[in-house]
Amino acid sequence: MLRIVNDPRIGPEQLLRVGRMFEINGDAVGAAIAYREVVLAGEEATAAEAKRRLELLALRAWPGQPV
């Protein structure tokens, strides 16, 4: 049986950092996936930041479109 261990290195804060690194390097898809995982983790503070960053990615991808 495989046991799942909560590893703090892959928590929402770390995933948010990974998303920022993807974004800085121009990988919008990788950033969006990382931010999605942060939102799914459900921690309010990090989820709000991830949602804001996803909205900014969407605005850059489709300027002039409602988000």
C-alpha positions, -999 to 999 in steps of 0.1 A, spaced: 0 0 0 13 34 -10 12 60 18 8 97 9 29 119 31 22 157 32 54 172 20 57 209 29 80 214 -1 50 209 -24 25 230 -5 5 258 -20 31 284 -12 58 264 -30 34 258 -60 28 296 -61 66 301 -63 68 275 -91 40 293 -110 59 326 -107 90 310 -120 72 296 -150 56 330 -156 90 348 -154 104 323 -180 75 329 -204 57 296 -198 21 307 -194 7 272 -196 30 258 -169 22 289 -147 -15 284 -152 -13 247 -142 7 255 -111 -17 283 -102 -46 259 -107 -31 234 -83 -28 263 -57 -65 271 -61 -74 235 -58 -54 232 -25 -80 255 -10 -59 278 13 -76 311 11 -46 335 10 -26 315 -16 -58 307 -36 -67 344 -39 -32 352 -51 -32 324 -76 -67 335 -90 -54 370 -94 -23 358 -113 -45 335 -135 -67 365 -144 -36 385 -154 -24 357 -176 -58 355 -192 -58 393 -198 -23 391 -214 -34 362 -236 -67 378 -248 -65 415 -244 -99 432 -246 -119 401 -236 -139 399 -204 -123 376 -177 
